Amino acid sequence: MKFSKFTIVLLLISSCSGLKKIKVSQIEDIWFEYSPNQDLNHGSKFKGEIMLQTYDGKQHEMSKNSKLSFISNDLRKNGRSGSYIIIKKSNSFNDKNCLMTLKYTHKEEEFVKTDSLLMNFRGPLSLLYNGNHGINGQNQRNRGTPLLLRDGKDGETGPDGTNGASANNYTAHLWRDSAFIYVHITEDITNNVYRYQMTSGNSIHFDLSGGNGGNGGNGGDGGNGKDGQIKGDKIKRPGDAGNGGNGGNGGNGGNGGNLKIILHSNCSDVQTLISFEAKGGYAGKAGTAGESGEPGTPLSGQQAARQGWNGNPGQGGYKGYDGDYTMSIQDFNFSDYD
């Protein structure tokens, strides 16, 4: 069937319009839809859709809808492209469930559904233990002149960016059993344990990079002073210019973590399939200085108004230190790590 461009536009508009009018009382179900034939393992990127069905049988794709919240500690949305990343940290080798909460909100009413994705342990294994990025300081708005006052307002100072988090240090034991490679990871400080598995023949990537520092916020520009004025029998002076706000400082990058990898001799061939990344986080950028406002223009015979001062730019942060790893082959008893 052929559609004209005009028809397609009308269909899109009516679809979006109908979606905005969906009430919570009209919703029959919400669920997460995906193909189980994709590689679904820790660190995998995959395609998925969030579907909503109303009681009249109509289904709507909700991934880009602002009324739909996606909440999960096991999965992360990868932008607005309909792709997701598995970030689950498993405590058991056979823990396949990636849990999520789907919440639709309309006029303070909510429809909440808990759903899950089942991993198949196929494909490369990517273990993401990188530090969180710092938060950017908010850029400040340019200031104006108060309605009842003469002088321009000073620009606000940009907030500092926060520091990126450093990755922790870990020890990983790897061995082969039947058709699977097993990975047992211990966090060195807390002794927290995580367990993973994948089908043999796939690559393993460890990411222990430090988080990037947040950028400093830009300082706001100062407001302009009002011009000198004669109003009735009142003479009003020209207003002083507002000063520019200082830029915020950039946050420091977090340090990369260190990893000790211990391979059992029954999977020594895996060492060529292992990659490692532990770069220090990038330094946050300095916020720019706000510019001063313009002083008001004096009338003939009036004293000139004060010029404002430009703000000072912030200081950039420092890059984090890179981490490192070691790898050795040992005949350990892997039943100690089940």
N, C-alpha and C positions, 0 to 999 in steps of 0.2 A: 504494500500500500504506500502511495506517495503522499507526502505532506508538503504544502507550501511553507516558506519561511514564516509567513504571517500566522498560519495554523499552529506551527510549532511554538511560536512565542505565546499564543493564546493558551495552549495546553500547559506550558510552564507556569504562566501567571495563575491559571485556575488551580493548578496543583499546589503552588505555594500559598495561594489565598485560602484553599480548603484546609491546608495543614495548620494555618494560624488559628483556625476556628475550632480545632479539635479540643473538646472538653475532656477532663479526666474521666467523667462518667461514661464517655463513649468508647473508652479504650478496653479492648478485650485482653490484649497481651503485648508485651515487648520482649524481644529476644535478640541474641547475638548470632548472626549467621556467618558461616565460614565453610570452606572446603577442607575436609580432613585429609585430602590427598596432597596438601602442601607440606613442606618441611616445617614441622612444629616442634622445635626444641628450644632450649634456653638460648636467648639471643637471636632467635629467628625473626626475620621480618616477613609478614604475611598479610594477605588481604582479608578484610572482613567488613560486614555491614551490620548496622543496628536497625532492626525492623520493628515497626509498630503496626498492629492490626486493630481496627475498630470493629464494633459488633456488626456492622453491615458487610463485613468480609473484605473491606479495602485494606491494602497494605501500603505502608509508606516507608521509604528509606530515610533514616533519621540522623545519620552520622554528622551532617553539617547543620542540623537544626539547633538553634540557640536555646530552645526549651528543654533539650535533652542533655543530661549530665552523665558522663562516663567516669566511674570511679573504680580504680583497681590498684592494688599493690603488686600485682603479678603481670599486668600488661600496661603498655604505654602507647598512646596514640602518636603516630608519626606525622605531625602536621594535620592538614585537612584533606589528605589524598586518599583516605580510606585504607591506609596501611597501618599496621600495629607492630610492636616489638615485644617479645616475651622477656620480661625482666625478673621473673620469679626466682627467688632463692629457696631452693628445696631443702628440707630437713630429712627427706626420705628418698631413696633411689626410685621408688615406684610411685612417687607423688606426681600424678599426671594433671591434676586439676589446677587451672588458672582461673581464679574467681574474679568476678566483676559485679558492680552494682549499676543498674541502669535506672535513671530517675527522670521522669517527665514532669515538668511543673507548668501549671496554667492557672493564673489568678489565685495564687497561694494554695492551690490544691496539688497533690502529688500522687503519681502512680510509680511505685518502686518495685523493681524486679531484680532478683539475684540470679545470675546466669554463670556459666563456666565454659571454658575451652579445654579440650583434652589434648595434651601433647602426645605425639607419636614417637618422639625421641629420634626422628630421622633428620638427616642433614648435619651440617657443621654445628659444633657446640661453641657458643660465644659467651664467656662468663664476664659479666659487666660489674666490676667492683670499683669503678671510678668514683672520684669525689664529686659532690654536687657543685654546680656553678654558683658563683656569688650573684647577688641581686643588684641590678643597675639602679643607681640613684635617679630619681625622677627629674626630668628637665623642668625648670621653673618658668612660669609664665612671665611675659613682659608686663611691667606695671604701667599704670596710667596716672591720672591726676585726680585727687579726691574732689568730689562735687563742690564742697563748701570751703576747700582750702586752696592755696595758691601754688604750693610746691609740688613737684613731681615725687611720687613714691620711690623709695629705694627698691631695686630688684632683690628678690630673695636669693639666698645662697643655695647652690645645688647640693643635695645630700651626697655623702660619700657612698661609693659602691662597697658592697660587703666582700669579704675575702672568700675565695674559693676554698672548698674543703679538701684536705689532704686524703689520699687513699690510705687504707690501712695495709698492714703487712700480713701475708698469708703463707701457709704451707699446704701443698697439694700432693696427694698420693694417687697414682693412677695404676690400674691393672686391667687385664682382660679376663673375661669369664664368658664362655660360650660366644655369642655373636655381639656382645656389648663391651664397650670400654667404660669403666667406672672411674669417677673422679670424686675424691673425698677431700674437702678443703676445710682447714682450720684457721680461724682468725687468731693471730699470734697473741694479742693482748687479752681479748675477752674469752678465748677458747670456744667461741661459737663455731658450730660445725654445719656444713652444707654438703649435700650429696647430689651428684648428677650422673647421668648415663647417656650414651649415644651408641648408634650402630657403628661397628668397626668400619674403618676405611675413610672416615670423615676427618676434617681438620678440627683443631681446637685453638681457640683464641682467648687469651687472657687480657683484659683491659683494666689496668690499675692506674689510670691517668689521674692527675690532680684536676680539680675543678678550676675553671677560669675565674679570675677576679671580676667582679661587677664594675661597670663603668661609672665614673662620677657623673652626677647630674649637671647639666649646664646652668650657669647662673642666669637669672632673669635680667632683662634690660631695665634701666631706670625710666621712670615716667618723665614726661615733659612738663616744665613749669608753664603757668598761664601767662599770657601777655599782660603788660600793664594796661590799666583800664580806667576811664573816667565814667562814672555812673551817677548821674545826678550831681550832688555836691560831694560825692565820695571819690577819692582817687585811690585806686588799688595798685599796689606795687607789682612788678613782674615776679613770677614765681621762680624759685631756684630749681635747677635740674636735679632729678633723682640719681643716685649712684647706682652703677651696675652691681649685680650680685656676684659673689665669688663662685667659681666652678668647684664642684666636689672632687675629692680625691678618688682615684681608681683603687679598687681592692687588689690585694695580692693573690697571685695564683697559688693553688694548693700543690703540695708535693706529691709526686708519683709514689706508689707503694712498691714494696719489695716482695718478691715471690720466690719460695724455694720449691722446686718441682722434683718429686721423687718418683721415678718410674720403676715398676716391677719388671724383672727381666723378661716376663712373658709378653710384654708390650713395648720392648725397647725400640721397635720399629716406628712407634708413634712419635718419637722425638723429632722426626723430619716433618711432621704434620702440625707441630705446635708453633704458634706465633705469640708474641708478647708485646704489649704497648704500655708504657708507664711514664709518659711525658709529664713534666711539670705543667701545671695550668698556666695559661697566658695571663699576663698582667692586665688589670682593668685600665681602660683609658681615662685620662684626666678630663673632667668637665671643662667646657670653655667658659671664659669670663663673660659676664653680661656687660653690655655697653651702657655708658651713661646716657641719660636723657638730654634734651635740649632745654636751655634756660628760656624763660619767657622774654619776649622783646619789650624793652622799656619804652615808655613814651618820652617825648622830648623833655629833657631836664631830670628824668628819673635815673637813679643809680642802677647800673647793670646788675642783673641777677647772677647768682653764683653758678659757675659751671659745675657739672657733676664729675665724679671720678669713675673710670672704668673699673670693673672688678678684677680680681686676680684669678688667673686660671688655676685649676687644681693640679695636683701632682699625680703622675701615673703610678700604678702599683709595681710590684716586683714579680717577676716570673717565678714559679715554683721550681724546685729541684726535681730532676728526673729520677725515677726509681730504677731498679735493676732486678735480675733474676738469676738463679743458678739451677742447673739440672744435673741429676745424678741417677744412676741405675742401681737398685738394691733389691735383694730377695727378702722383702718383708712379708709377714703373715697378714694377707689382706683380710682375713676373717676378723682381725682387730679393728677394721674400719667399716664393717658392714652397718 
